[in-house]
């Protein structure tokens, strides 16, 4: 299915959903939930929060679907709802979380190393250009097809292909530079 077919199919589903067909909206939600989660994750760095924000975006979209005048604009409209929810999320106060469940020093060390590597991965992702990062997250995390990503972001499929290719190259290079030296130091053991 090319991008024009995908957009026309989305528009038909939106029109059916606006007329009260719940299964049409359910299909739209299934199609775009992975893209919404990827967009929200890009902003929050938390899959749990991203899942919650994507769900909230879909609820709001359903509540206001009759206000959408151009059914073909559904992906961009949904992206806008999600981006606004994410902007509100970033303004909320952050709770302080402390984990006292580490059983021993080895567990604590493993948790610290894992958290450190996760931060490096998050930094490497954050260093990617946003357009490339978002396309990569949409495709890799949930297998969103290029055509749907293109429709969601409002760009040609060939642009998505290029963005994902460049994102993978840059991420691989960045992670090798960031994590490989740490792993080598751990293998050598602590200095005495």
Residue pairs with C-beta under 8 A, 6 or more apart in sequence:
1 9
1 147
2 147
2 157
3 147
3 150
3 151
3 156
3 157
5 147
6 147
6 148
6 150
6 151
7 72
7 75
7 151
8 72
10 28
10 31
10 71
10 72
10 74
10 75
10 151
11 71
11 72
11 74
12 71
13 24
13 25
13 27
13 28
14 24
14 28
14 65
14 68
14 71
14 72
14 74
15 71
16 24
17 24
17 25
17 28
17 62
17 65
18 65
18 66
18 68
18 71
25 62
25 65
28 74
29 58
29 62
31 148
32 58
32 75
32 78
32 148
32 152
33 54
33 58
33 142
34 138
34 141
34 142
34 143
34 144
35 75
35 79
35 138
35 144
35 148
35 149
35 152
36 53
36 54
36 57
36 58
36 78
36 79
36 82
37 47
37 50
37 51
37 54
37 141
37 142
38 50
38 134
38 137
38 138
38 141
38 142
38 144
39 54
39 79
39 82
39 83
39 86
39 134
39 137
39 138
40 49
40 50
40 51
40 53
40 54
40 57
40 82
40 85
40 86
40 89
41 47
41 50
41 137
41 141
42 130
42 133
42 134
42 137
43 50
43 83
43 86
43 87
43 89
43 90
44 50
44 53
44 86
44 89
44 90
45 122
49 89
53 82
53 85
53 86
53 89
54 82
56 85
57 78
57 81
57 82
57 85
58 78
60 81
60 85
61 77
61 78
61 81
68 74
68 77
75 151
75 152
75 153
75 154
76 152
76 154
78 152
79 152
79 153
99 111
102 108
102 111
113 186
116 182
117 179
117 182
120 175
120 178
120 179
120 182
121 175
121 179
123 178
124 171
124 174
124 175
124 178
125 133
125 137
125 171
126 133
127 170
127 174
128 136
128 167
128 170
128 171
128 174
129 167
131 153
131 163
132 163
132 164
132 166
132 167
132 170
133 167
134 153
135 149
135 153
135 160
135 163
135 164
135 167
136 163
136 164
136 167
136 168
136 171
138 144
138 149
138 152
139 145
139 146
139 149
139 160
139 164
144 152
146 157
146 160
146 161
146 164
147 157
149 160
150 156
150 157
150 159
150 160
153 160
